[in-house]
Amino acid sequence: MGFRTTDPQRSLLESEFLLPAKKRRILEKSWAIPFRDEILPLIDEELFRDAFKERGRPNVSIQMQVGLHILKEWNDLTDEQVIENLQFNLQWHAALGLTADTADISQKTLHNFRKRMLDLGLGRQIFETVTAGLVKKTGVSLAVQRLDSTHVVSNIAKLSRLGLLTETVTHFLKDLRREHEALLSGVSKALVERYLDREGYFADAKRDEVPRRLDRVSRDMLWLVQRFKEVEALHDFESFVIMQRVFGEQCDVLESASAGKGGKRGKDAVRPREPREVGADSVQSPHDPDATYGHKGKGYEVQIAETCGEDEDLRLVTHVSVNGAHESDTHATVPVIEALDKAGMKPEVIIADTAYGGGENIVEAAKRDVELVAPVQDPAKNEPRDNDVPCATDEPAPRPAGLAGWSFSSDFHKVLTCTAGQAPITAKRDGKFILAVFSAEHCADCPFAAGCPASKLRNGTRRLRKRPAAIATEVRQYEQRQPSFKTRYKIRSGVESTNREAKQRHGLAKPRVRGRARLELAVHLKVLALNAKRTCGYYLQLAAAEIRLEPQMALAG
């Protein structure tokens, strides 16, 4: 196909122009018009030039195809439903600027276009390009943003441990029968029957039968791995590679055990590992080997950052990314800030819950000129809650003791003054520590000497030597107990409604895809659809406000 951009010239045969006046006025007040005028023009078709290098018939409009995928995720539809709406829904015709005879596409074209987006890794670029354009158009402030994660599950069944091993063997044998049927002849009829011809043989096991059947499937898996590991045709065979990985994660081979008669292994040749011995990053389904296990269950964690200015009528999601379910949010803070910076949407302040806090993250965020407003664990108080500020009180605290009364540079790498307001006579870096020395003259009669965190030396001077992260932690532990922090922090909880909106309205809770790459594409398109929906609603509100103002302006005139 040859690359061709969309012709901006509109046709008089578009459905909008063929409607009766009454219906046209209704259509003009719907989401379709701002979608066509504000969203579609932001789709950068040049991103797809490399996808259509080959000569031949020109590509179907890229704007239209990206727009279709946004509408697909806006309404959480299947491909069949997308095609039906494209053919018969007048709002879709208007939103995509189509005439009745051009409003058609095949399922194969939709599939192939998604594959191109996947192969080129364009999900993030499309999301960032359109979102940055919306920010610029609407004037949404990026200064303050909030960050949270939400758990999603790809299109997989939740399997027990026995179910995982059984489904892994079944998946391999089915693929072997389909792709290398000759090799299946080397597998015993009884083993094949257990997994291919007697469905449910393992799945319906009662609780007291599970250990015995787990031993059986472990031995079967060991035999299959040993039988085919030298077969060159299966070295890159996906289901065999997955089976080897699952076996390595879930079972131990006992080296002292000898092979039984006919090469069969005895019952003690393999031992299923104890659940606590299996890593959280282990395979959870042979149909999606990228899914992992975390405290919220099997699947993935999606990081979402959005604008949250108090006076803003429109809030946009500025960042979305996918992590393994086993990965801690603590490790996501800095990558999210860096991604926002790279996309040109870096905030001045980012608000997050305790999981994103900690001294290290506060310091690293400050190095990147971002203030991280997140509580940290306070060993002197109860465990903090996600939806509120830990340790906050309604009464102002007394004058801070310890490091909370000192002042530091924004990244906590330099001491400016102590609680008494004295600057150090020496302030420098000492490896991973910062070092500050205060004169004996100033420290001799200091009223705060009893609680001073600096060590007193023999010559009367005092010295502070601490890691920046430890300082940031102690300072934050004091700050988060103040009413002002609670007031500032309370806006964070609003991001949870965004998570619910994406999951319940746009199908983010369980997308119809498997594998991390496909999930990332689906997630970016779904959240982009959320931004598009919010933006269309915002422009409709502006239009309604202008209409209400017109009679008042006429009276004033």
VENRAWO-V933756 format. One record per backbone hydrogen bond with DSSP energy under -0.5 kcal/mol. NH is the residue of the N-H (numbers start at 1). CO is the residue of the C=O. E is the energy in kcal/mol with one decimal. If there is no record, write none. Layout:
# VENRAWO-V933756
[[NH:CO:E] [NH:CO:E]]
This chain:
# VENRAWO-V933756
[[2:56:-0.6] [3:52:-0.6] [14:11:-1.5] [15:98:-1.2] [17:14:-1.4] [18:14:-0.7] [18:15:-0.9] [19:15:-0.6] [19:16:-0.7] [24:20:-2.5] [25:21:-2.1] [26:22:-1.6] [27:23:-2.5] [28:24:-2.3] [29:25:-0.6] [29:26:-0.9] [30:27:-1.8] [33:30:-0.8] [34:30:-0.6] [35:31:-1.9] [36:32:-2.2] [37:33:-2.7] [38:34:-2.8] [39:34:-0.9] [39:35:-1.2] [40:35:-2.1] [42:39:-1.6] [43:40:-1.9] [44:42:-0.6] [45:43:-1.0] [47:44:-1.3] [48:45:-1.9] [49:46:-1.5] [51:48:-1.2] [52:48:-0.6] [52:49:-1.3] [53:50:-0.7] [59:2:-1.8] [65:61:-1.9] [66:62:-2.9] [67:63:-2.7] [68:64:-2.2] [69:65:-1.9] [70:66:-2.1] [71:67:-2.4] [72:68:-2.4] [73:69:-1.9] [74:70:-2.3] [75:71:-1.8] [77:72:-2.5] [82:78:-2.1] [83:79:-2.5] [84:80:-2.0] [85:81:-2.4] [86:82:-2.5] [87:83:-1.9] [88:84:-1.9] [89:85:-2.6] [90:88:-0.7] [93:89:-1.8] [94:90:-2.4] [95:91:-2.7] [96:92:-2.0] [97:93:-0.6] [97:94:-0.6] [98:93:-2.7] [100:13:-0.6] [102:99:-0.7] [103:99:-1.1] [104:102:-2.2] [110:106:-1.9] [111:107:-2.5] [112:108:-3.0] [113:109:-2.1] [114:110:-2.1] [115:111:-2.1] [116:112:-1.9] [117:113:-2.2] [118:114:-2.5] [119:115:-3.0] [120:116:-2.2] [121:117:-0.5] [121:118:-0.8] [122:117:-2.6] [126:122:-2.9] [127:123:-2.2] [128:124:-2.9] [129:125:-2.7] [130:126:-2.3] [131:127:-2.5] [132:128:-2.6] [133:129:-1.8] [134:130:-2.2] [135:131:-2.5] [136:132:-2.1] [137:133:-2.5] [138:134:-2.7] [139:135:-1.6] [140:135:-0.7] [145:349:-2.4] [146:306:-2.5] [147:351:-2.7] [148:304:-2.1] [150:302:-1.8] [152:300:-2.4] [153:509:-2.4] [155:513:-2.9] [156:154:-2.8] [159:157:-0.9] [164:160:-2.6] [165:161:-2.1] [166:162:-2.4] [167:163:-2.7] [168:164:-2.0] [169:165:-2.0] [170:166:-2.6] [171:167:-2.7] [172:168:-1.9] [173:169:-2.6] [174:170:-2.4] [175:171:-1.9] [176:172:-2.7] [177:173:-2.4] [178:174:-1.9] [179:175:-3.0] [180:176:-2.2] [183:180:-1.1] [184:180:-0.9] [184:181:-0.5] [185:181:-0.7] [185:182:-0.7] [186:183:-1.4] [187:184:-1.9] [192:188:-2.1] [193:189:-2.5] [194:190:-1.9] [195:191:-1.1] [195:192:-0.5] [196:192:-3.0] [197:192:-0.8] [197:193:-0.7] [198:193:-1.3] [201:198:-1.9] [204:200:-1.6] [205:202:-1.6] [209:206:-1.5] [210:206:-1.0] [210:207:-0.8] [213:209:-2.2] [214:210:-2.8] [215:211:-2.0] [216:212:-1.8] [217:213:-2.5] [218:214:-1.8] [219:215:-2.1] [220:216:-2.1] [221:217:-2.4] [222:218:-2.3] [223:219:-2.3] [224:220:-2.2] [225:221:-2.6] [226:222:-2.5] [227:223:-2.5] [228:224:-2.0] [229:225:-1.1] [231:228:-1.4] [232:230:-0.7] [234:231:-1.6] [235:232:-1.5] [237:234:-0.9] [238:236:-0.7] [240:237:-0.9] [241:237:-2.5] [242:238:-2.5] [243:239:-1.8] [244:240:-2.4] [245:241:-2.0] [246:242:-2.9] [247:243:-2.5] [248:244:-2.3] [249:245:-1.9] [250:246:-2.3] [251:247:-2.3] [252:271:-2.5] [254:269:-2.3] [255:253:-0.8] [257:254:-1.6] [260:264:-4.8] [263:260:-1.5] [264:261:-1.2] [266:258:-0.7] [269:266:-1.7] [270:267:-0.5] [271:252:-3.1] [273:250:-3.0] [277:274:-2.4] [278:274:-0.5] [278:275:-1.3] [282:279:-1.4] [284:291:-0.7] [288:285:-1.4] [291:288:-1.5] [292:299:-2.0] [293:280:-3.0] [294:297:-2.0] [297:294:-1.8] [299:292:-2.6] [300:152:-2.8] [301:323:-2.7] [302:150:-2.8] [303:301:-0.5] [303:321:-2.6] [304:148:-3.1] [305:319:-2.2] [306:146:-2.1] [307:316:-2.4] [308:144:-2.0] [312:309:-1.5] [318:305:-2.0] [318:316:-0.5] [319:305:-1.6] [321:303:-1.6] [323:301:-3.6] [325:299:-1.2] [327:324:-1.5] [331:328:-1.1] [332:329:-1.7] [333:329:-0.8] [333:330:-0.6] [336:332:-2.2] [337:333:-1.9] [338:334:-2.6] [339:335:-2.4] [340:336:-2.5] [341:337:-2.2] [342:338:-2.4] [343:339:-1.9] [344:341:-1.3] [345:340:-3.2] [348:143:-2.1] [349:143:-2.8] [350:371:-2.6] [351:145:-2.8] [352:373:-1.9] [356:353:-1.7] [357:354:-1.4] [362:358:-2.1] [363:359:-2.4] [364:360:-2.8] [365:361:-2.6] [366:362:-2.0] [367:363:-2.0] [368:364:-0.8] [368:365:-0.8] [369:366:-2.0] [370:365:-2.2] [371:348:-2.9] [372:370:-0.6] [373:350:-2.7] [373:371:-0.8] [374:372:-1.0] [379:377:-0.6] [381:378:-2.0] [388:385:-0.8] [390:388:-0.6] [392:389:-1.1] [393:481:-1.1] [402:451:-0.6] [404:401:-0.9] [405:402:-1.3] [406:403:-1.5] [407:417:-2.3] [409:414:-2.2] [412:409:-2.2] [416:407:-2.7] [417:407:-1.4] [418:422:-1.9] [421:418:-2.0] [425:437:-2.5] [426:437:-1.5] [428:435:-2.6] [430:433:-3.1] [433:430:-1.8] [434:466:-2.9] [435:428:-3.4] [436:464:-2.2] [437:426:-2.5] [438:462:-3.0] [443:439:-1.6] [444:440:-1.6] [446:443:-1.1] [449:446:-1.4] [451:448:-0.8] [452:449:-1.2] [455:463:-2.7] [457:455:-0.5] [457:461:-3.3] [460:457:-1.8] [462:438:-1.7] [463:455:-2.7] [464:436:-2.9] [465:463:-0.5] [466:434:-1.6] [468:432:-0.6] [471:467:-1.8] [472:468:-2.8] [473:469:-2.2] [474:470:-2.1] [475:471:-2.6] [476:472:-2.3] [477:473:-2.3] [478:474:-1.3] [479:475:-2.5] [480:476:-2.8] [481:478:-1.4] [482:479:-2.1] [485:482:-0.8] [486:482:-1.5] [487:483:-2.4] [488:484:-1.9] [489:485:-2.5] [490:486:-1.5] [491:488:-0.5] [492:489:-2.4] [493:490:-0.9] [494:491:-1.3] [495:492:-1.9] [496:493:-1.4] [497:493:-0.5] [497:494:-0.8] [498:494:-1.0] [499:495:-2.0] [500:496:-2.1] [501:497:-2.4] [502:498:-2.5] [503:499:-2.1] [504:500:-3.2] [505:501:-2.1] [506:501:-0.9] [506:502:-0.6] [508:502:-2.1] [509:503:-0.7] [511:508:-0.6] [513:511:-1.0] [519:515:-2.4] [520:516:-2.8] [521:517:-1.8] [522:518:-2.4] [523:519:-2.9] [524:520:-2.4] [525:521:-2.1] [526:522:-2.5] [527:523:-2.5] [528:524:-2.0] [529:525:-2.2] [530:526:-1.8] [531:527:-2.2] [532:528:-2.6] [533:529:-2.7] [534:530:-2.4] [535:531:-2.5] [536:532:-2.5] [537:533:-2.2] [538:534:-2.1] [539:535:-2.4] [540:536:-2.0] [541:537:-2.0] [542:538:-2.1] [543:539:-2.3] [544:540:-2.4] [545:541:-2.4] [546:542:-2.1] [547:543:-2.0] [548:544:-2.0] [549:545:-1.6] [550:546:-1.4] [551:547:-0.7] [552:548:-0.7] [553:549:-2.5] [554:550:-2.1] [555:551:-2.3] [556:552:-2.3] [557:553:-2.0]]
